[in-house]
Amino acid sequence: MEPDFGYLREHLPLEAPENSVVIDDILEEVDTFIRPERRLSEWQMPTHYLEDGDASYSRAVEDTICHAVGSVGVTWLASPVAVELEGIMLDWIAKILSLPSVFHCCDGNGQDTGGSGAILKSAIQAMYYSLRMAQHSAMERIKQEHPQLSACGIRPRMVAYASNHARDFIKKACDIAGIRLHVVGCDGHGRLDTQQLQHFVQLHKDDGCFPFYVMATLGTTSVAAFDLLDKMAVIASTYGMWLHADGAYCGLAFTSGDFDQRMVALTHVDSVSLELAANLRCTADFTCMWVKSPAAMESVSLQPPGRPKPGSTPQPAAAAATYRQFEMAISRRFASIQLWFLLRSCGVGGLRTLVNARCVAAGHFVSDVESDNRFVLPLGRPQNCSLVCFRMKGLDTSTEELLDAITDSSKRFMTGVYIDSKFMIRFTAALAFTSKEDASRTWKHIAVIADRTRFQIS
C-alpha cells in the first residue's frame, strides 16, 4: 500500500448527512473506500510481524454481547455479575500463569485471600495506578520519618526507576502523575542493569531524594529480555521501594510452564500487570493487573465527593469490591464477559497450543537465519518466545537498509531496535495465523532482497 494522504477526503462528503442512510449504502461505502485492499492497513495478516493485537470470531461475538448488555460494572451494587465475574476472571488468568497465591482474589474454597486486581484498558493505566499506589504508600512512611516535611516538599523529591528498554508507557504514566523518572541502562542482554540501579538509588538517597518505585519488565517488547527480578526485589526491599512487574511482550507465554522459576520470584513484587493482546487473540485494550494489598487499591480511589461509598449500603462482605477507582470515565465496560468468552472458547490447552505454535514458527525462522553466513543472532536463540532479533554482519547501515527494503516491498512488515549500539531487526510470530510456512517464506523473501542489494559486510 502506497501512502496517499488525502485519499479519503476526495471521496467522502465534507459534512455529515442531514438524513439517515440505509445500512446497505454504508456497507457499500466501507467496501469501496475503506476495505483493506485499498487504504486500510490489515494488522491481521500473518506477515504483519508485530505483537500489537490478534482478532478472532469469538472476540467479535463477545464484543457484540458486551455492547448489547451495556453494563456499568463500577461497583457490586451497580452490576453484581460484572464485578463478581471480573474477580473470577482475574483468578482464572492468575492460575493459568501460576501467579503466586498472594495475588488471587479467592482460594479454592471461595474464601477471600487478600489479593485484588482489575481488568484495565491499557498497560499505561496499570503503570499509572501502580505509581499512585506506591506514591501514597511511600508518602505515609516518609511523613513519619520526616515530620517536618509537608506533602508539597516530599513529592518533587520522589524518584521512580525503569530501564531504557521498558515500554515508553512508563514515561507517559510518570508525566501524568507528576513523578520524576530516572531511566537506568541495560546490560548486553537488554535487561535492567541492577548495579546501575543500586548506584543511582543510593546516589539519589544521599542527595536527599526519596526513591520509592521501580518497574521490572518481564519480556521487553524490544528483545523479550527478562529483568533480574530477584536482584531487583532485594534492592527494592532494602530501600523500601514499591516493585511493579510489567509482563510486556511475553504475556500468556507464561502458560507454557517453562517460566515457573521466574513466576516464583513474583512473590516479592507489590503489583503485576499483563497485556493479553500478544497471545489471547484480542486487541490491544486488555490489561490485567493484580495487587497484593486491596488497601493500596483503595488509596487511588477517584470517588467523587458526595457519593455514597460502596460499603455504605448493606451487602455481602465479599461484594464490597469497587472498580470505580480504576476508571477516570464515569462508566466502565463489561470487560470480564469478554475475557470469560475468550477463555471458554479457547481453553487453557488451546492457549498453550497457540503459544507453542508461535514458538515453533519462530524456531524455523531462527534455523533459516543460522544457515545463512551473512546474518547473526546477537542475542542467541530465543528461549520459549516467538520474538527473534537478527542482523547482518558488518555495519549497522547494512541492517538498516535491509529493513527499509523489506518494508518497502509492502509484503512484510517488521521493526528494528538498537541494543548496545547495534541495530537489529525484530521478527515476531505473534498472530494465530502465522505458521512455520509463513516464517520460511518470509526468510526466503529476505534472502532474495539481500541477494539483490549490495551491503557492506566486514
Disulfide bonds with the S-S distance in Angstrom:
none
